[in-house]
């Protein structure tokens, strides 16, 4: 009697995997039986996470550090994946951050790097990995966007909501293009989430004044995002309150514009 070899595990690549929502997505995919490629700039954190996931979930986690703010960051990452003989079945484009303050205050290099991470790297990585998914008739692409991409944009963090709006529209179009070919594309749109994001941007003292009910935890965002892409939702807004905000922003945008003009100091550096 012969037994057929077990089917190989699917593989998920997560960008910005060293903390926050990216780390949570890595845990969720590992729990569901996916092997992983973990990438971010902080190799020591990635290595610790890889060891933990391998021990807890009996999966294999590859660590490939990359700086996606550089021109060659994505190419170097995908070349390393190819050298390892890996085939990516799921992609979580999570890497991101914000640059607070008036648009012209930071040096242009800071704004350019932000656009490269939030838009260019996300699109390029999808462009490089999507053909293999289509060829194998299986793929899952999660683009971590934001509720900010669905609302009128406030002053401060000028490029962030614009970039996230692009990610949402890009995801919608790509989801339609891939429909019926075994590939699902989802823009996940969380609102305020308990991560390092606000520590990095220096806005933690202001946003923490918001009431607790407005915050989500990264684990919830990741679990809901996983379920959404498996269902084939093109856009998923995390949390009932955030879905209400998105509806108001879509149908009565003037309400948010007036509120943001009054309270935008909460979210930006003067």
Order of alpha helices (4+ residues) and beta strands (2+ residues): beta-alpha-beta-alpha-beta-alpha-beta-alpha-alpha-beta-alpha-beta-beta-alpha-alpha-beta-alpha-beta-alpha-alpha
